[in-house]
Amino acid sequence: MGTHALEQVELAGERGRAPSGAAPVLWRVVREVVLLATMFGVYSAGRQFAAKHTGSAFDHAREVLSFQRWLHLPDEASIQHAALQVPHLVEGANLYYASVHAPLTGAVLIWLSIWRPKAYSNVRWTIVALTGLALIGHILFPLAPPRMMPGFVDTGLRFGQSVYGPDASGGPANQFAAMPSLHVGWAALIALSMILITRSKWRWLWLLHPIITFAVVVMTANHYWLDGIVVLILLGITLPVLLRPGLHADRPVVDKSVARELALK
């Protein structure tokens, strides 16, 4: 009975907490959107610079595949060919790859900037640090994705859902920036942040996002296992930025006096 009362008070506090003042909140959201858009612009410019140094991208791809075989990691081509026996599964993976990554990341960041502004600062600088480290990897280690290698299928092209197009050298995206995978890195960071910052008993479901994302990038042949493994190591390096003081500063706190009174009933 006492535990139930405490949970009810905590959930009430979570629901009842609202940002004070619409104008300051709106200004904060606009400011953060501009900051993140600027960061993305700088990152995109860096990727385009890296795209000019792709002569070794296919050599690096062969080295990665060889190293993965040495590590006895599961064969990605076999996994993809098995998935292709269920076309709707692959089409769903293509859709997830193209439609969830950026919109969900942006939505979570906006939510945090409104409802958890102090914790949001930690998350923002962590994503900046992780993206900066990834950009260094893109520049120093240009890598052709699996879909460009023999034995793999470009599922986006096959099912008409490609976000890149048939020309590897064209379009706004540097398609040789496969190492490390920011799809996996951002997904893991968002999941970890929401688990640490929020109180809901359902928050552990956020783990599904990086798990599904990792499966999707392999199934669609957009990334190798090592692309995801390396970015998770980089995320571990940036964790001190995320775990700085303030991560829980604006999380709803149980009113202990009320909780004690309810628990005694």
N, C-alpha and C positions, 0 to 999 in steps of 0.2 A: 504493500500500500504506500509506504513512504517513498520507495523508488519510483513508483508510478507518478506520485505527486511531483517529484523533482523533475521527471521527464516532461510532464505537462507544463510546468513553469518555464522550463528551458525552451520548449517549442513555442510557447506563447511569446517569449522574449525574442525568439528568432523571427517570428512572423510580425511582431509589433514594431520592430526596429525600422525606422525609415530615415532617409537622409534629410537633414534640415536645410530648408531653403532651396527652392527650385533653381533660381538663377546661378548660385555658386556651383551647384551640381552640373547644370548645363554647360557652364563655362569650363568646368573641369573635364567633362567628356569631350568637348570640342578641342580643348588643349591637348588631351591625350591622343585623340584621333590624328591631329596634325603631327604630333611627335612620332607616333607609330608609322604614319604615312611617310614621313621624312626618313625614318629608319629603313623602311622597306625600299624607298627610292635609292638610298645609299647602297643597300644590299644588292638591289637589282643591277645598279651600275657596276658593282664589284663582280657580279656574276657575268656580266657582259665582257668585262675586262678578262675574266678567266676564260671566256669562250674563245679568245684569240690564241689560247695556248693549249689546243686540243690535239696536237700531233701525237701525243703519247697516250691518249685516252683509251684506245683499243688495246694497246700493250698493257696498260694498267688493269683493264678488264680481265685479260687473260691471266694476269698475275693474281688478281683477287679470286678468280674461279679456282686456280691451282691451289692457292693458300687455303681456301675453304674445303677443298677435297682433302688436303693434308690434315685439317682440323676435324674431318669426318662430319661436317655439317650436312644436314639433309640436302639432297639434290633439288635445287629450285626448279629446274626444267621439268623434272618428273612430277613435282607438286603442281606446276602449272598445267601440264598435260592432263593430269587427273582432274583438275578443276574445270578444264575445257569440256569435259564430258557432261558438265551441268551448265549450259550456256547462261541461264538466268543468274547463277551464282557469280559468274565472271562479269556479267553486265552490272550486277549490283556492286561488285568490287570496283569496277570502273567508275560508277556513279559516286561511290564513297570517296574514292581517290580525288575526283575532280570537284566534289561539291561540299565536303565536310571539313577538310583541313583548314582553310583560311576562314570561312564563315564562323565555324564553331570557336576557333581561337579568338577571333575578333569579338564575338558575342560574350565570351567568358571575360575577356579583358574589360569590356565596357561594363559588364555587371559588377566586376570587382571595383572598377573605378568609382562606381556610384555607391555601392553598398559596403565595400571594404577598402576605402581609399588608402589607409595606412598599409594594409597587407598588399594592396595593388602595387605600391611602389617597389616592394621586394620582387614581385612577380615580373614587373616591367623590366627592371634592370637585369633580372636573370635571363629573360628572353633576349634582351639585347646582347648580353655576354655570350649566351649560347649561339646566337645567330652570327656574332662576330667570329667566334672560334670556327663555326662551320664554314664561313666565307674563306677563312685561311685555308681550310681543307680543300675547298673548291678550286682555289687558285693554285695551290701547291700540288694537288693530286687530281687533275682532270680525269674523269672516269666515264666511259661509255656505259649506260645502263644495260641490264640484261636483255631488254627488248631489242637492242641493236646487235646482239650476238647470235651466232649460229646455235640452233637448238631451242631458241625461245620464240615466242609469238608476241607481237605488239597487239595486245588485246584491245587497246583503244582504237587502233586502226581497223582491226577485224570487225568490231561491233559498231563502228561509226561513232565512237565516243571519245576520240582522241582530243586531248587538250594541247597537243604539241604539233600535230600534222605530220605528213610523211617526210618532210625535209628536215633532217637532223641539224642542219646549219642555219635554218631559217627561224623566223618567229622571234618574239620578245624574250623567250626563256632560253637560258643556256642549258641544253639538254645533257651536257657532259659534267654537270655539277651534281653527280650522284652520291659522292662521298663527302661528308656523311649525310644521312637522310634527315632533313628537317621535318618531314612529315611525321616521322617517328619521334623525333626530339621534342617538337612542340606538343604533340599529343601526350607524351609522357609528362612534360612539364605542367600542362594544364590539369591532367589528372592528379598529379602529386599536389599541386597548389590547392585544388578544390577539396582534396581529402584533408589537407592540413588546416585549411582556413575555415571550412564550414563544419557544422555540427550534426547535420542530418544523418540518421542511421543508414540512409541510402547512398551516402557519399562514396562508399567503396565501389559502387557500380561505375564510377569514373574510370576504374582500371580497365573496363572493357574498351574504352576508346583507344589507348595505345596498343592493346592486344589486337584489336580488329585492324587498326592501321598497319601494324607490322605485317599481319597476314595479307592485307590488301596489297601493300607495295611489293610483296614477294609474288603473290598470285598474278598480278598484272605485269610483272617483270619490269617494274620501274626502279627497283633497288635490289641490291644483294643483302644477304644476311649481315655481312660486315658493315654495310652502310648504317644499319640500325644499331648494331652492337657498338660501333665507334661513337655514335651520337649519344648513346646512353652513358658511355664513359665520360664524354664531355659534359653531359648534364650533371654527373656526379662531381665533376671538377667545379661546376658553377653553383653547387648547392649552398656553399657558405653565403652567397649573395641572397639566395632565397630565404635562408634561415636566420637572417639578421634580426635583431630586436625590432619589434613592430609587427611581426607576422600575425600575431594574435591580439594586437592592441585594440582593434575595433570589432572583435568578435563578440556577439551578444553574451553577456554574463548573467548567470542566474542570480536573482535577488535572494540571498541566503535567508534573510529574515522572513520573507514570505514563504520560501520553500520549507523552512523549519516549522512554521505555523501550520502549513498544509500537511506536512508529514506527520504531525502529532494527531491529526484528526482521524 
